[in-house]
Amino acid sequence: QVQLVESGGGLVQPGRSLRLSCAASGIVFSYYPMDWYRQAPVKQRELVATITRGDLTNYLDSVKGRFTIARDNAKNTVYLQMNSLKPEDTAVYYCHLRAYSSDYWGQGTQVTVSS
């Protein structure tokens, strides 16, 4: 059974940093690309960052240069380092994996950027 468990969200002031973690189980983690999505109130869920099995990365334009996705295959964990946070980054952040022709999501972690 594939499980994804996020952690690391919270309330931060604009300009500060947070690091999200997503621990995966039930899969051979190193085989799969991993994604971070986010969903703000009354908005659609959007893809924030992707990392391939070969560590190639891709980012939403609005987070380029501020967010970094990374993976540690030994720990079955993917990270999202978020720097220079802005109020518009406020959202629930979800870890995502597509495997065995199915989509798997974590429970989400709330990130709130406010002074």
C-alpha positions in Angstrom: 0.0 0.0 0.0 1.4 3.3 -1.1 1.5 6.0 1.6 2.7 9.6 1.5 3.0 11.6 4.7 3.8 15.3 4.6 5.2 17.4 7.4 6.8 20.8 8.0 4.0 23.3 7.3 3.2 26.2 9.6 2.7 29.9 10.0 5.6 32.1 8.9 6.1 35.8 8.2 6.8 37.0 4.7 10.4 36.6 3.6 11.0 33.7 5.9 11.6 30.0 5.0 10.0 26.6 5.5 11.0 23.1 4.5 8.4 20.5 3.8 9.1 16.8 3.8 7.1 13.9 2.3 7.9 10.4 3.4 6.9 7.6 1.1 6.3 3.9 1.8 5.0 1.0 -0.1 6.9 1.7 -3.3 10.5 1.5 -4.7 10.8 5.2 -4.1 13.8 5.8 -6.4 11.9 4.6 -9.4 9.4 7.4 -9.5 9.2 11.1 -10.2 7.8 13.0 -7.2 5.7 16.2 -7.2 4.6 18.9 -4.9 1.2 20.6 -5.5 -0.6 23.3 -3.6 -4.2 24.4 -3.3 -5.2 27.8 -2.0 -8.8 28.6 -0.9 -11.2 28.9 -3.9 -8.4 28.1 -6.3 -7.5 24.9 -8.3 -4.7 22.7 -7.2 -1.5 23.6 -9.1 1.8 21.8 -9.7 4.5 23.6 -7.8 7.6 21.4 -8.4 8.7 18.1 -9.9 11.8 16.0 -9.5 12.5 13.0 -11.8 14.2 9.8 -10.8 17.3 11.3 -12.4 17.0 14.5 -10.2 15.9 16.7 -13.0 13.6 19.5 -11.6 10.9 21.7 -12.9 9.1 24.6 -11.2 6.0 26.7 -11.3 7.1 30.1 -12.7 6.0 32.0 -9.6 8.3 29.9 -7.3 11.4 29.7 -9.5 14.5 30.9 -7.7 12.7 30.7 -4.3 11.7 27.0 -4.0 13.9 24.0 -4.3 12.7 20.4 -4.6 15.1 17.6 -3.6 14.9 13.9 -2.9 16.8 11.5 -0.6 16.3 8.0 -2.0 17.9 6.4 1.1 15.2 7.9 3.3 12.3 7.6 0.8 11.7 11.3 1.2 11.2 14.3 -1.0 11.6 17.8 0.3 10.5 21.3 -0.7 12.7 24.1 0.6 10.7 27.3 0.4 12.6 30.6 0.8 11.5 34.2 0.6 7.9 33.2 1.2 5.1 35.5 0.1 1.5 35.7 1.3 0.4 34.3 -2.1 2.3 31.1 -1.2 -0.4 30.4 1.4 -2.0 27.1 0.6 -2.3 23.4 1.5 0.7 21.7 0.1 0.4 18.1 -1.2 3.0 15.5 -2.1 2.0 13.5 -5.2 3.2 10.3 -6.9 1.9 8.5 -9.9 2.6 4.7 -9.8 0.9 1.6 -11.0 -1.4 3.8 -13.2 -2.8 5.5 -10.1 -2.3 8.8 -8.4 -1.3 8.9 -4.8 -1.6 12.0 -2.5 -0.5 12.8 1.0 -2.9 14.3 3.5 -1.6 17.8 2.9 0.2 20.3 5.1 -0.9 23.9 5.6 1.5 26.7 4.9 0.3 30.2 5.9 2.5 33.2 5.1 1.3 36.3 7.1 2.6 39.1 9.2 
